[in-house]
Amino acid sequence: MSQSVTSLPQLSAGIGFRRSSSCGGAVGCVEVAALASGNEIVVRDSKDKHPDAPALRFTTAEWDAFVTGVLAGEFSTATLTRT
């Protein structure tokens, strides 16, 4: 994946970040948003909502590959190698 880290001021205003409903009232969740271009997904830590907070940017193809891998169990703790 060729993700890049960017700060939120570099992103278009009014991005609608959302988080999983399974986060409930938890503070430490990740939030995702699609950029207005429709070609990129942005991921951030829900605790970092200040304008200079870092966010990871992925193409939609990279994000789709990640989600497909998650659904296929590629990232289960049983298959991960600890370093």
N, C-alpha and C positions, 0 to 999 in steps of 0.2 A: 504494500500500500504506500502511496505517496502523500500521506497526510502532511499538512503543514500546521504550524501553530501561529495563531494570529491573535491580536487583542481586539476586543469588541468594538472600539471606536472605528476600526477599519471595516467593519461590517455595516450593512445598511440599517438605518434606524427602524425601529418597530418590529424587530424579529420576534415572532411568536414562539418562544421556547416552550417545550412541553416535557413532562416527565411521566414515567410509568405510574399507573394507578396503584401499583403494589408498593410504591414508596410511602404512601400514606402521608403522615405528618413528619416523616424523617427529614433531617436537614441535609444529610450527606448522600444525595442522589445525583445522577447525571441527567442533564437536560439536552434535548436535541431540537434542532430547528432546520427547516429547509430555507435556503437563501432565495431571494426574489428571482434570481436568474433561473432557478429550477435545476441547476446543474451541480449544486454543492449542498452538503449537509454539514452543520456545525454542531459540535458536542462540547459541553462545558460542565464544570462542577457546579452544582446548585448553590454551594456556599459562596461562590465567587461571582456576585452580580454587579460588582463595581465595574466601571467602564474600561479599566485597564486589565481586567481578568483575561487570562489566556483561554483560547478556545481552539479545538482541533477542527480542521476543515478536511472533508473527504469529498471526492466526487460521488455522484449518485451510484455509479457502477461499483465503486469501492464499498460504499455503505451497503448496497444490495448483497455483495459477496459476503460481507461480515454477517449480516442478518441471516443469510442462508446457512452460513457456517454455524451460527448459534443454534438455529433450529435443527440442524443435523447433528448436534451434540459435539462438534469439533472442539469446543472450549470447556467441556466438562472437566471437573477437577481430576477425574480418573484418567483422562487422556493428556493432561498437561504435564510437561517435564519440568521439574523444579530445578532451578539453577542456584 
